[in-house]
Amino acid sequence: MGRLLSEGGFCTEALAPVHQAVELAVRALALLSGDDAAGANDDPIPAAALHKQIVSAGLLLPADAAQVSALREMASSAASIVEKTDAALMRVG
């Protein structure tokens, strides 16, 4: 879905499905690293745990962990932009 949206010119909208897929993959890696609590809720795996558990277990390269952090920041910014745009459109009518 992310690729389809991105290739169609909807890069901001593509971030949400890509972000969801990455977070699911990170959760799976946390479970593989022995963090049984990772599946207990839907909260993102904290960056410290990402590096301490997943990278140190060799399940993710440090550069890839940095990309996860960058994606999280982009997704947060994109969500804010989408919310502001939606609010502005609602005011206009």
C-alpha positions as a Markdown table, in Angstrom:
| # | Residue | x | y | z |
|---|---|---|---|---|
| 1 | Met | 0.0 | 0.0 | 0.0 |
| 2 | Gly | 2.8 | 2.4 | 0.9 |
| 3 | Arg | 4.5 | 1.8 | -2.5 |
| 4 | Leu | 1.3 | 2.3 | -4.4 |
| 5 | Leu | 0.6 | 5.6 | -2.5 |
| 6 | Ser | 4.1 | 6.8 | -2.9 |
| 7 | Glu | 4.3 | 6.1 | -6.6 |
| 8 | Gly | 1.0 | 7.8 | -7.1 |
| 9 | Gly | 2.4 | 11.0 | -5.6 |
| 10 | Phe | 0.9 | 10.6 | -2.2 |
| 11 | Cys | 4.1 | 10.4 | -0.2 |
| 12 | Thr | 2.7 | 11.8 | 3.1 |
| 13 | Glu | -0.2 | 9.4 | 3.0 |
| 14 | Ala | 2.3 | 6.5 | 2.2 |
| 15 | Leu | 4.1 | 7.0 | 5.6 |
| 16 | Ala | 1.2 | 5.6 | 7.7 |
| 17 | Pro | 1.2 | 2.1 | 6.1 |
| 18 | Val | 5.0 | 1.9 | 5.9 |
| 19 | His | 5.2 | 3.0 | 9.5 |
| 20 | Gln | 2.7 | 0.3 | 10.6 |
| 21 | Ala | 4.6 | -2.4 | 8.7 |
| 22 | Val | 8.0 | -1.3 | 10.2 |
| 23 | Glu | 6.6 | -1.1 | 13.7 |
| 24 | Leu | 5.1 | -4.6 | 13.3 |
| 25 | Ala | 8.5 | -5.9 | 12.1 |
| 26 | Val | 10.3 | -4.2 | 15.0 |
| 27 | Arg | 7.8 | -5.9 | 17.5 |
| 28 | Ala | 8.5 | -9.3 | 15.9 |
| 29 | Leu | 12.3 | -8.7 | 16.2 |
| 30 | Ala | 11.8 | -7.8 | 19.8 |
| 31 | Leu | 9.9 | -11.0 | 20.4 |
| 32 | Leu | 12.6 | -12.9 | 18.6 |
| 33 | Ser | 15.3 | -11.3 | 20.9 |
| 34 | Gly | 13.4 | -12.7 | 23.9 |
| 35 | Asp | 11.3 | -9.6 | 24.9 |
| 36 | Asp | 8.1 | -11.4 | 25.8 |
| 37 | Ala | 6.5 | -8.1 | 26.9 |
| 38 | Ala | 6.8 | -6.7 | 23.4 |
| 39 | Gly | 3.5 | -8.4 | 22.4 |
| 40 | Ala | 1.7 | -7.2 | 25.5 |
| 41 | Asn | 0.4 | -3.9 | 24.0 |
| 42 | Asp | 0.5 | -1.8 | 20.8 |
| 43 | Asp | 3.0 | 0.7 | 22.1 |
| 44 | Pro | 6.1 | 1.1 | 19.9 |
| 45 | Ile | 9.2 | -0.5 | 21.1 |
| 46 | Pro | 11.3 | 2.3 | 22.7 |
| 47 | Ala | 14.4 | 3.4 | 20.8 |
| 48 | Ala | 16.6 | 2.4 | 23.8 |
| 49 | Ala | 15.2 | -1.2 | 23.7 |
| 50 | Leu | 15.5 | -1.2 | 19.9 |
| 51 | His | 19.2 | -0.7 | 20.2 |
| 52 | Lys | 19.9 | -2.6 | 23.4 |
| 53 | Gln | 18.0 | -5.7 | 22.6 |
| 54 | Ile | 17.4 | -6.0 | 18.9 |
| 55 | Val | 20.7 | -4.6 | 17.6 |
| 56 | Ser | 22.8 | -6.2 | 20.2 |
| 57 | Ala | 21.2 | -9.6 | 19.4 |
| 58 | Gly | 22.3 | -9.1 | 15.8 |
| 59 | Leu | 18.7 | -9.0 | 14.5 |
| 60 | Leu | 19.0 | -5.5 | 13.1 |
| 61 | Leu | 21.9 | -3.5 | 11.9 |
| 62 | Pro | 22.7 | -0.1 | 13.7 |
| 63 | Ala | 22.1 | 1.7 | 10.4 |
| 64 | Asp | 18.7 | 0.1 | 10.1 |
| 65 | Ala | 17.8 | 1.0 | 13.7 |
| 66 | Ala | 18.6 | 4.6 | 12.8 |
| 67 | Gln | 16.3 | 4.4 | 9.8 |
| 68 | Val | 13.5 | 3.1 | 12.1 |
| 69 | Ser | 14.1 | 6.2 | 14.3 |
| 70 | Ala | 14.0 | 8.5 | 11.3 |
| 71 | Leu | 10.8 | 6.9 | 10.0 |
| 72 | Arg | 9.2 | 7.4 | 13.4 |
| 73 | Glu | 10.0 | 11.1 | 13.3 |
| 74 | Met | 8.7 | 11.5 | 9.8 |
| 75 | Ala | 5.5 | 9.6 | 10.5 |
| 76 | Ser | 4.9 | 11.8 | 13.6 |
| 77 | Ser | 5.5 | 15.0 | 11.5 |
| 78 | Ala | 3.3 | 13.7 | 8.7 |
| 79 | Ala | 0.4 | 12.9 | 11.0 |
| 80 | Ser | 0.6 | 16.4 | 12.4 |
| 81 | Ile | 0.6 | 17.9 | 8.8 |
| 82 | Val | -2.4 | 15.7 | 7.8 |
| 83 | Glu | -4.3 | 16.7 | 11.0 |
| 84 | Lys | -3.7 | 20.4 | 10.4 |
| 85 | Thr | -4.7 | 20.1 | 6.7 |
| 86 | Asp | -7.9 | 18.2 | 7.6 |
| 87 | Ala | -8.7 | 20.9 | 10.2 |
| 88 | Ala | -8.1 | 23.7 | 7.7 |
| 89 | Leu | -10.3 | 22.0 | 5.1 |
| 90 | Met | -13.1 | 21.5 | 7.6 |
| 91 | Arg | -13.0 | 25.2 | 8.4 |
| 92 | Val | -13.2 | 26.1 | 4.7 |
| 93 | Gly | -16.1 | 23.9 | 4.3 |
